[in-house]
């Protein structure tokens, strides 16, 4: 279980000698149970990606705590093999000098030093994300956006993490490819029974894949709602977001 409790985060604002700070996250608390897909929905600048970085241990909160199975995510040993991520910029998520095989092998080696077993697993992972073994020797510049993001997903799930954080992971893809990737993610969630933290500005995508969503605005939680109750949101901001949802 991932537990965020009373998290606050601010950054320095202004010039070099300024003491002014801008509060980005304001006393954020929530939980994500095992096997659940939790959406965090908000507009650009709402603080949701900052929250994502804190959950990944990339940055530390100023106040509060983020725990994974009762232990601080700031500890690399807690995150290693347990929490993985897929980001929006699929082009830069893979080292441009790495082949697909090398990109996927990198996290595999950390968990298992047996190269022969890892070689076999790469084929399995590629098939799992809808790519065949011929992609092993391709470089990022030889892949389409959808293919690159599938490789990123294969890399992220290679260690079979308990929790996968997806930060705007489909927003740079064409609409048709977005649907393919969402279907792939739903399939992988069922296969691996992992938790998803799905950070997005796209409420339709969140409604399609999530079990529960957090409506996020100006660094704080406006509302937390189960997907089947999405049409019954209470806050004015949540109602405005719902206007972009074609069907319930």
C-alpha positions in Angstrom: 0.0 0.0 0.0 1.1 3.5 -0.8 0.2 6.1 1.8 0.7 9.9 1.4 0.2 11.7 4.7 0.1 15.5 5.2 2.5 16.2 2.3 3.6 19.8 1.6 6.1 21.1 -0.9 7.3 24.5 -1.9 9.9 26.0 -4.2 12.0 29.1 -4.1 10.4 31.9 -6.1 12.1 34.9 -7.6 15.8 35.8 -8.0 18.9 34.4 -6.4 18.5 36.4 -3.2 14.8 36.0 -2.8 13.4 34.4 0.3 9.9 34.1 -1.1 8.6 30.6 -1.7 5.6 29.2 -3.7 3.7 26.4 -2.1 3.0 23.7 -4.7 1.5 21.0 -2.6 -0.8 21.8 0.4 -1.3 19.1 3.0 -2.0 16.2 0.6 -3.2 12.9 2.1 -4.5 9.7 0.5 -3.9 6.0 0.2 -3.6 3.6 -2.8 -4.4 0.0 -1.9 -2.7 -3.0 -3.6 -4.2 -3.9 -7.0 -6.0 -0.6 -7.3 -5.7 1.9 -10.2 -5.9 5.4 -8.6 -6.2 8.4 -11.0 -4.9 11.9 -10.1 -6.6 14.3 -12.4 -5.7 18.0 -12.7 -4.8 20.7 -15.1 -1.3 21.7 -16.0 0.3 23.5 -13.0 -1.9 21.9 -10.5 1.0 20.1 -8.7 0.1 16.6 -9.7 3.5 15.9 -11.4 5.4 17.3 -8.4 3.4 14.8 -6.3 4.4 12.1 -8.7 8.1 12.9 -8.2 7.7 12.8 -4.5 6.0 9.4 -4.7 8.9 8.1 -6.8 11.5 9.5 -4.2 13.0 11.8 -6.8 12.3 14.7 -4.5 11.5 14.9 -0.8 8.5 16.6 0.8 9.0 19.6 3.0 6.5 18.2 5.5 4.6 15.0 5.8 5.5 11.5 4.7 5.1 9.1 1.8 5.2 5.4 2.8 5.2 2.2 0.8 4.2 -0.8 2.8 5.0 1.3 5.9 8.4 2.4 4.9 9.6 5.8 3.5 9.9 5.9 -0.3 12.9 8.2 0.1 14.8 5.0 0.9 16.0 3.6 -2.5 15.9 0.0 -1.1 12.1 0.5 -0.5 11.5 1.6 -4.1 13.9 -0.8 -5.9 11.9 -3.5 -7.7 8.7 -2.2 -6.0 7.8 1.1 -7.7 8.4 1.9 -11.4 7.3 4.7 -13.6 6.4 5.6 -17.2 6.6 9.2 -18.2 5.1 11.4 -20.9 8.3 12.0 -22.9 8.7 8.5 -24.4 11.5 9.8 -26.6 13.8 10.7 -23.7 12.8 7.8 -21.4 15.1 5.4 -23.2 18.8 6.1 -23.6 19.2 7.0 -27.3 22.4 4.9 -27.5 20.7 1.8 -26.1 19.0 -0.8 -28.2 15.6 -2.0 -27.0 17.2 -5.0 -25.5 19.7 -3.0 -23.6 17.1 -0.6 -22.3 14.9 -3.5 -20.9 18.0 -5.4 -19.7 19.2 -2.5 -17.5 16.5 -2.9 -14.7 16.5 -6.7 -15.1 20.2 -7.0 -14.2 19.6 -5.2 -10.9 17.1 -7.9 -9.9 18.6 -10.9 -11.5 22.3 -11.3 -12.5 21.6 -14.4 -14.7 22.0 -13.1 -18.2 20.5 -16.2 -19.9 17.3 -16.0 -17.8 17.1 -12.2 -18.5 17.5 -12.8 -22.3 14.6 -15.1 -22.3 12.5 -12.7 -20.2 13.1 -9.9 -22.7 11.2 -11.8 -25.4 8.4 -12.5 -23.0 8.1 -8.8 -22.1 8.1 -7.7 -25.7 5.3 -10.1 -26.5 3.4 -8.9 -23.4 3.4 -5.3 -24.7 2.5 -6.3 -28.3 6.0 -6.3 -29.9 7.9 -9.2 -31.4 11.6 -10.1 -30.7 12.7 -8.3 -33.9 12.5 -5.1 -31.9 15.4 -6.2 -29.7 18.1 -4.6 -31.9 16.2 -1.4 -32.7 17.2 2.0 -31.4 14.7 4.6 -30.0 14.9 6.7 -33.2 13.7 3.7 -35.2 10.5 3.4 -33.1 7.1 5.1 -33.5 5.7 7.0 -30.5 3.5 4.0 -29.6 6.3 1.5 -30.0 8.6 3.6 -27.8 6.0 3.9 -25.1 5.4 0.2 -25.2 9.1 -0.4 -24.7 9.0 2.0 -21.8 6.2 0.0 -20.3 8.1 -3.2 -20.8 11.1 -1.7 -19.1 8.9 -0.5 -16.2 7.2 -3.8 -15.6 10.4 -5.9 -16.1 11.1 -6.2 -12.4 7.4 -6.9 -11.8 6.8 -4.0 -9.4 4.0 -3.8 -7.0 3.2 -0.2 -8.0 3.5 1.5 -11.4 3.3 5.3 -11.7 2.2 6.7 -15.0 2.7 10.4 -15.4 0.8 11.7 -18.5 2.0 8.5 -20.1 -0.4 8.6 -23.1 -0.8 12.4 -23.6 1.9 12.7 -26.3 0.4 9.8 -28.4 -2.1 9.8 -31.2 -5.7 9.1 -30.1 -5.8 5.7 -31.7 -2.5 4.7 -30.0 -3.7 6.1 -26.7 -6.6 3.6 -26.8 -4.2 0.7 -27.6 -1.9 1.7 -24.7 -4.8 2.0 -22.2 -6.0 -1.4 -23.2 -2.5 -2.8 -22.7 -2.3 -1.2 -19.3 -5.6 -2.8 -18.2 -4.4 -6.2 -19.4 -1.1 -5.8 -17.6 -2.8 -4.7 -14.4 -4.9 -7.9 -14.4 -1.8 -10.1 -15.2 0.5 -8.7 -12.6 -2.1 -7.5 -10.0 -0.1 -4.3 -9.6 -1.3 -0.9 -8.4 -1.4 2.0 -10.8 -1.0 5.7 -10.0 -2.4 7.3 -13.2 -1.5 11.0 -13.3 -3.3 12.8 -16.1 -5.3 15.9 -17.2 -7.5 13.6 -19.3 -10.6 12.7 -17.3 -11.9 10.4 -20.1 -8.7 8.2 -20.0 -8.9 8.1 -16.2 -12.6 7.1 -16.3 -11.6 4.2 -18.6 -8.8 2.7 -16.6 -9.1 3.9 -13.0 -11.0 2.4 -10.0 -11.0 5.7 -8.1 -9.9 9.3 -8.9 -8.5 12.2 -7.0 -9.6 15.6 -8.4 -6.5 17.8 -7.9 -6.4 21.6 -8.0 -3.9 24.2 -7.0 -1.8 21.7 -5.0 -4.6 20.2 -3.0 -7.3 17.5 -3.2 -10.7 18.8 -4.2 -12.4 15.5 -4.1 -11.8 11.7 -4.1 -14.5 9.7 -5.9 -15.0 6.1 -7.0 -15.3 5.8 -10.8 -18.9 4.5 -10.7 -19.8 7.6 -8.7 -18.0 10.0 -11.0 -21.2 11.7 -12.2 -22.1 12.6 -8.6 -19.0 14.7 -7.8 -19.8 17.6 -5.5 -17.1 20.3 -6.1 -17.7 23.0 -8.8 -14.2 22.3 -10.2 -14.9 18.6 -10.5 -18.2 19.3 -12.3 -16.3 21.6 -14.8 -13.9 18.8 -15.5 -16.7 16.4 -16.1 -18.1 18.5 -18.9 -15.3 17.1 -21.1 -16.5 13.5 -20.4 -18.7 12.4 -23.3 -20.3 9.4 -21.5 -20.6 8.2 -18.0 
